[in-house]
Structure formats: structure tokens, C-alpha cells
């Protein structure tokens, strides 16, 4: 293979690589934007208790939150 032929093949390979890598880069940037948007939407939806109960299985197992004095008030005891 002559040097001129080798250089011409090398240049065409580099051009193809630049084109391909540009397309891959755009696709990855698009996927990143889609995933970030999905993350933001899912976090926003978790702000609403009815939606959170549907999406998060552990939410049903949580029980009531503790507040100071709630146990003694339930049993009718004074502080």
C-alpha cells in the first residue's frame, strides 16, 4: 500500500469517525435530557400524597408520625 493511499484512507476514516461520534454525542445528550426531565417529573409527583401512595410501596407501611405527647393523650394521661 502506497503512502498516499494510506493517508487518503486515514483521512476518510477520521471523517467517518467524526460524523459517527457527533451522532452518538447528540443521542447521548438527548437521552440525558430525557432522563433529567423524567427525574424532575417523578420527584414533583412524589410531592402529592395520593400519588406517592400509589408509587411507593413502603408509604403504606409507615404508620402515623410521632408528635410529642401524643401517646399520653391517647391513654388519657396528663403530662
C-alpha positions in Angstrom: 0.0 0.0 0.0 1.4 3.3 -1.0 1.8 6.2 1.4 -0.6 8.4 -0.5 -3.3 5.6 -0.5 -2.7 5.1 3.3 -3.1 8.8 4.0 -6.3 9.0 2.0 -7.8 6.0 3.8 -6.7 7.5 7.1 -8.4 10.8 6.3 -11.7 9.1 5.2 -11.6 7.0 8.4 -11.2 10.2 10.5 -14.1 11.9 8.7 -16.3 8.9 9.3 -15.3 8.7 12.9 -16.1 12.4 13.4 -19.5 12.1 11.8 -20.4 8.9 13.8 -19.1 10.3 17.1 -21.1 13.5 16.5 -24.3 11.5 16.1 -23.6 9.4 19.2 -22.9 12.5 21.2 -26.2 14.1 20.1 -28.0 10.9 21.0 -26.4 10.7 24.5 -27.2 14.4 25.1 -30.8 13.7 24.2 -31.0 10.7 26.5 -29.5 12.8 29.3 -32.2 15.5 28.8 -34.9 12.9 28.7 -33.7 11.2 31.9 -33.3 14.5 33.7 -36.8 15.5 32.7 -38.2 12.1 33.9 -36.3 12.6 37.2 -37.8 16.1 37.7 -41.3 14.9 36.9 -41.1 11.9 39.2 -39.8 14.0 42.1 -42.6 16.5 41.5 -45.2 13.8 41.5 -43.9 12.4 44.8 -44.8 15.7 46.5 -48.5 14.7 46.3 -49.6 12.1 49.0 -52.1 10.2 46.8 -49.6 9.8 44.0 -46.9 8.9 46.5 -49.0 6.2 48.0 -49.6 4.6 44.5 -45.9 4.8 43.6 -44.1 4.0 46.8 -44.9 0.6 48.4 -43.3 1.5 51.7 -45.5 4.5 52.2 -48.4 2.2 53.2 -46.2 0.7 55.9 -45.1 4.0 57.5 -47.9 4.4 60.1 -48.6 7.6 62.0 -45.9 10.2 62.6 -44.9 10.8 66.2 -45.7 14.0 67.9 -44.7 14.9 71.4 -47.3 14.0 74.0 -49.5 12.0 71.5 -49.0 8.7 73.4 -50.1 10.2 76.8 -53.0 12.0 75.2 -54.3 8.7 73.7 -54.2 6.9 77.0 -55.9 9.8 78.9 -52.8 10.6 81.0 -51.8 14.1 82.0 -48.3 15.4 81.2 
